[in-house]
Amino acid sequence: MSKKIILTGGGTAGHVTPNLALIPKLKDRGYEILYIGSYQGIEKKLIEEAGVRYIGISSGKLRRYFDVKNFSDPFRVIKGYVQAKRIIKEFKPNVLFSKGGFVSVPVCRAAKALKVPTIIHESDMTPGLANKLAFSSAVRVCCNFPETVKYLPAGKGVYTGSPIREELLSGDKYKGRVKAGFTDDKPVILVTGGSIGSVAVNNLIREILPMLLSDFNVVHLCGKGNLDESLNNIKGYCQQEYASEELKDYFALCDLAVSRAGANTICELLALKKPNILIPLPASASRGDQVLNARSFSAQGFSKMLEQETLTGELLYKEIINLYENRGSYIEKMEQSDATAAVETIINMLEGLTK
């Protein structure tokens, strides 16, 4: 029997990478895959590079604040719904999987109208607006945190964790060391501010860099445009704007991480069992999802959370030393987690809905 699935989600890399994690397994199970995203969103390039057919539709952002585009975007969403309905009728999928983002709303609504069963994945502790609008279309809503289930429609919530790209689990420590240019066996800290970097995290790390380099080597993924040329060629310090192919090797190489608290990144750290310090994006600069993510991981013993508003370089240095000395207890907690087999769990759910 022919098996077909539509994947959707977009707007940020976080709405795409879990879909990318599912694609190889879906292909192994014999699914024909179609991806519906926005015309020129970040998802278009990522999905096409994965060798999956991609169709863009009209989409509009759903804002909670005043913007003149609030008057025109509802018409874009309606247009997207009509387009998604036509695509679904032509493709005839058995099931739909949505990772959220504004482009996913008309797709999920169209799937419901055409009686295509839908599974949604929510990355953050509390659901975002786009997913909330799509909940009524779903038969199951997967989530990253056990606390999230209470925010989901009764009987639909399933704690699965986040699908992690299998390639991240196959990094080579030696290749990572060569790529970073490290020539000794000091323990390694991986610093990342998320897909766009973090000026605040970058500044804190650079403030204490001389102290860190006496005990550690540092791989610093500082975000586009955030390199500090004055720090080039310092022994034991590797700075890059971002990492793509080599990321898996840097993960394999590192002994601990300092990171923002985006849902996908912290779930990758959990899957790889890397002790970590989380410095979430402050609630004043976001809807507060990273703060909630970090609190959950801290409460479960996976991470140490530090608040940016009160954090100093001196305190960060002390916490890094403490984390390294007590890394075994963090690893032990991560090994006990039930949320490290999300790909298999979600694929099995999708199989159960495939008729």
C-alpha positions in Angstrom: 0.0 0.0 0.0 1.3 3.5 -0.9 1.9 5.6 2.2 1.9 9.4 1.9 2.6 12.1 4.5 2.6 15.9 4.4 4.9 17.7 6.8 4.5 21.4 7.6 6.0 24.0 9.8 8.1 27.1 9.3 9.2 30.6 10.3 12.3 29.6 12.3 14.8 26.8 12.2 13.1 25.4 15.3 10.0 24.8 13.3 11.9 22.8 10.7 14.7 20.7 12.4 12.3 18.3 14.1 10.8 17.6 10.7 14.2 17.0 9.3 14.8 14.5 12.0 11.8 12.5 11.0 12.4 12.5 7.2 15.1 9.7 7.1 12.9 7.3 9.1 9.8 8.1 7.1 11.7 7.3 3.9 12.9 4.1 5.5 9.3 3.2 6.3 8.3 3.8 2.6 6.5 7.1 2.9 6.2 9.5 0.0 6.8 12.9 1.6 5.5 16.4 0.6 6.4 19.5 2.6 4.1 22.6 2.7 5.8 25.7 3.9 5.9 29.5 3.1 7.1 30.8 -0.2 10.6 32.0 1.0 10.9 30.9 4.6 14.0 29.3 6.1 12.2 26.0 5.8 12.3 26.1 1.9 16.1 25.8 1.7 16.5 23.3 4.5 13.8 20.9 3.2 14.9 21.1 -0.5 18.5 20.3 0.7 17.0 17.2 2.4 15.7 16.0 -1.0 12.0 16.4 -0.2 9.4 17.9 -2.6 8.4 21.4 -1.3 5.4 23.5 -2.1 5.1 27.1 -0.8 1.8 28.7 0.1 0.6 32.1 1.2 1.0 32.8 4.9 0.5 35.6 7.3 1.8 36.3 10.7 -0.6 36.2 13.6 0.4 39.1 15.9 -0.7 39.9 19.4 0.3 43.6 18.9 -0.8 46.4 16.5 0.7 46.4 13.1 -0.7 47.6 9.8 -0.1 44.2 8.3 -2.7 42.8 10.7 -5.3 44.1 8.3 -3.9 42.3 5.2 -2.4 39.1 6.7 -5.8 37.4 7.4 -6.4 37.5 3.7 -3.0 35.8 3.2 -4.0 33.1 5.7 -7.3 32.5 3.9 -5.5 32.2 0.6 -3.1 29.8 2.2 -6.0 27.7 3.4 -7.5 27.5 -0.1 -4.0 26.6 -1.5 -3.4 23.9 1.2 -6.8 22.4 0.6 -6.1 22.0 -3.1 -2.6 20.5 -2.5 -4.0 18.0 0.0 -6.8 16.9 -2.4 -4.2 16.3 -5.1 -1.6 14.6 -3.0 -4.1 12.5 -0.9 -1.9 12.0 2.2 -2.6 9.4 4.8 -1.5 11.7 7.6 -0.2 15.2 8.4 2.6 16.2 10.8 2.9 19.8 11.9 5.7 21.4 13.7 4.0 24.8 14.1 4.7 28.3 13.0 2.2 30.5 11.2 2.3 28.7 7.9 1.1 25.5 9.6 -2.3 27.0 10.7 -4.1 26.9 7.3 -2.5 23.6 6.5 -3.8 22.0 9.6 -7.3 23.5 9.2 -7.4 22.3 5.6 -6.4 18.8 6.7 -9.2 18.7 9.2 -11.7 19.8 6.6 -10.6 16.9 4.4 -10.5 14.4 7.3 -6.8 13.8 7.2 -5.6 12.9 10.7 -3.0 15.4 12.1 -0.3 15.2 14.7 1.1 18.4 16.0 4.4 18.9 17.9 4.8 21.7 20.4 8.4 22.5 21.4 8.0 25.0 24.2 6.7 24.7 27.7 3.5 26.7 26.9 1.9 26.4 23.5 2.5 29.2 20.9 -0.4 31.0 19.2 -0.1 29.1 15.9 -0.3 25.7 17.5 -3.2 26.8 19.8 -5.2 27.8 16.7 -4.5 24.3 15.2 -5.2 22.2 18.3 -8.8 21.5 17.2 -7.4 20.0 14.0 -5.2 17.4 15.8 -5.8 13.9 17.0 -2.5 14.1 19.1 -0.3 16.9 20.3 3.3 15.9 21.2 5.4 18.0 23.5 8.9 18.4 24.9 8.1 18.9 28.6 6.0 16.8 31.0 4.6 20.0 32.4 3.2 21.0 28.9 0.6 18.2 28.9 -1.7 20.2 31.3 -1.8 23.1 28.7 -3.0 20.8 25.9 -6.5 19.6 25.0 -7.7 16.8 27.2 -6.8 13.4 25.9 -4.6 14.7 23.1 -1.3 15.5 24.9 1.6 13.1 24.6 5.0 13.7 26.3 7.5 12.6 23.6 10.5 15.0 23.8 11.8 16.5 20.6 12.8 14.5 17.4 16.6 14.8 17.2 18.5 14.5 13.9 20.2 11.1 13.9 23.4 12.6 12.4 24.0 14.6 15.6 24.4 11.3 17.5 27.2 10.2 15.2 29.8 12.9 15.7 33.5 12.2 15.7 35.5 13.7 18.7 38.8 13.5 16.8 37.4 15.4 13.8 35.9 18.0 16.1 39.3 18.6 17.8 41.1 18.9 14.4 38.4 21.3 13.0 38.7 23.5 16.2 42.5 23.4 16.0 43.0 22.1 19.5 46.3 20.4 20.2 45.9 19.3 23.8 43.4 17.2 25.8 41.8 19.9 27.9 38.1 19.5 28.5 36.0 21.4 25.9 33.2 23.9 26.5 30.7 24.5 23.6 29.1 27.9 23.7 26.1 28.6 21.5 23.5 31.4 21.5 21.1 29.6 19.2 20.7 30.0 15.5 21.3 33.8 15.5 23.7 33.9 18.4 23.5 36.0 21.5 25.4 39.2 22.1 24.9 38.9 25.9 26.2 35.4 26.1 29.1 36.3 23.8 30.1 39.2 25.9 30.1 37.2 29.2 32.2 34.4 27.6 34.7 36.9 26.2 35.0 38.6 29.6 36.1 35.4 31.3 37.9 33.8 28.3 41.5 34.2 29.8 40.3 32.3 33.0 38.5 29.7 31.0 41.4 28.9 28.8 43.6 28.0 31.7 41.4 24.9 32.3 39.4 24.4 29.1 39.3 24.7 25.4 36.4 26.7 24.0 34.3 26.3 20.8 32.3 29.5 20.5 29.4 29.6 18.0 28.7 33.3 18.3 26.1 34.0 15.5 26.3 35.8 12.2 28.2 39.1 12.4 29.3 38.4 16.0 32.9 37.3 15.5 35.6 39.2 17.4 38.6 39.4 15.1 40.9 40.4 18.0 40.5 36.9 19.4 41.6 35.0 16.3 44.5 32.7 16.7 44.3 32.4 20.5 45.4 28.9 21.5 42.5 26.8 22.7 39.8 29.1 21.4 37.8 28.5 18.2 35.1 31.0 17.2 32.7 30.5 14.3 29.5 32.3 13.3 27.7 29.0 13.2 28.4 25.3 12.6 26.7 23.0 10.1 28.4 19.8 9.0 30.9 20.0 11.9 28.2 20.6 14.6 27.9 16.9 15.3 31.7 16.7 15.8 31.7 19.6 18.2 28.9 18.0 20.2 30.9 14.8 20.4 34.0 16.8 21.4 32.5 19.0 24.1 32.3 18.0 27.8 29.8 20.7 28.7 27.8 23.5 27.1 26.8 27.1 27.8 23.7 27.9 25.8 20.5 29.8 25.3 17.4 27.7 26.1 15.7 27.3 22.8 13.7 24.0 22.9 15.5 22.2 20.1 19.0 23.0 21.3 18.3 21.9 24.9 16.7 18.7 23.7 19.8 18.0 21.6 21.9 18.5 24.7 19.7 16.1 26.6 19.8 13.4 23.8 23.6 13.7 23.7 23.9 13.8 27.5 25.9 17.0 27.7 25.9 18.8 31.1 24.9 22.4 30.4 24.4 25.9 31.7 21.3 27.6 30.3 21.0 31.4 30.0 17.5 31.8 28.7 16.4 34.8 26.6 14.8 37.1 29.3 11.0 37.3 29.4 11.4 41.1 28.7 12.7 40.2 25.3 10.4 37.4 24.4 7.2 35.7 25.4 9.2 33.9 28.2 9.3 30.5 26.7 13.0 30.1 27.1 12.8 30.9 30.8 10.1 28.2 31.2 12.1 25.7 29.2 15.2 26.3 31.3 13.3 26.0 34.6 11.9 22.6 33.5 15.3 21.3 32.6 16.8 22.6 35.8 14.0 21.0 37.9 14.6 17.7 36.2 18.3 17.9 36.9 19.5 18.1 33.3 20.7 21.7 33.4 21.9 24.6 35.6 19.8 27.8 34.9 21.3 31.2 35.2 19.3 34.4 34.7 20.9 36.9 32.3 19.6 40.0 34.3 21.7 39.2 37.3 24.5 37.2 35.7 28.2 38.4 35.9 31.2 37.0 34.3 32.6 36.0 37.7 29.4 34.1 38.6 29.4 32.4 35.2 33.0 31.2 35.6 32.2 29.8 39.1 29.1 28.0 37.8 31.1 26.5 34.8 33.7 25.1 37.2 31.0 23.7 39.5 29.2 22.2 36.6 32.3 20.4 35.3 33.1 19.1 38.8 29.6 17.7 39.2 29.0 16.7 35.6 28.4 13.1 36.5 25.2 13.8 38.4 23.8 15.7 35.4 24.6 12.9 33.0 23.0 10.4 35.4 19.7 12.4 35.4 19.8 12.6 31.6 20.3 8.9 31.2 17.1 8.4 33.2 15.0 10.6 30.9 12.0 9.1 29.0 12.3 11.8 26.2 15.3 10.6 24.2 13.5 8.3 21.7 11.1 10.9 20.2 11.7 10.0 16.6 10.7 6.4 17.0 7.7 7.3 19.3 6.3 9.9 16.8 6.9 7.6 13.7 5.0 4.8 15.4 2.1 7.3 16.2 2.1 8.3 12.5 2.1 4.7 11.4 -0.9 4.0 13.6 -2.9 6.7 11.8 -1.8 5.6 8.3 -4.6 3.7 6.6 
